[in-house]
């Protein structure tokens, strides 16, 4: 069992930035895939970005390419999502997934 805890969400104006963190309760060095998802009200959960244990990026959703960056820090058992140039349509609950384990999510609201 892996405990997953997201943090870093909040309210930001359009064009602003946030960095989300996802802390794992175990050493993530050997865990294969880590990913960020999001779910907006009334919509299905969608994959935002994913990364391999080697640090290689698997993919980004087309809607966030060029604006979001996923990274991982194995020494601190943490995965990050740097979000720049935020838009109102990025408003959602953001979830971290480590292998098959989900966090509780962190709310991101982009509004003026």
Secondary structure as UniProt FT lines:
FT   STRAND          4..7
FT   STRAND          10..12
FT   TURN            14..15
FT   STRAND          18..24
FT   TURN            29..30
FT   STRAND          33..39
FT   TURN            41..42
FT   STRAND          46..52
FT   TURN            53..54
FT   STRAND          57..60
FT   TURN            62..67
FT   STRAND          68..73
FT   HELIX           74..76
FT   STRAND          78..83
FT   HELIX           88..90
FT   STRAND          92..98
FT   TURN            99..100
FT   STRAND          101..102
FT   STRAND          106..110
//
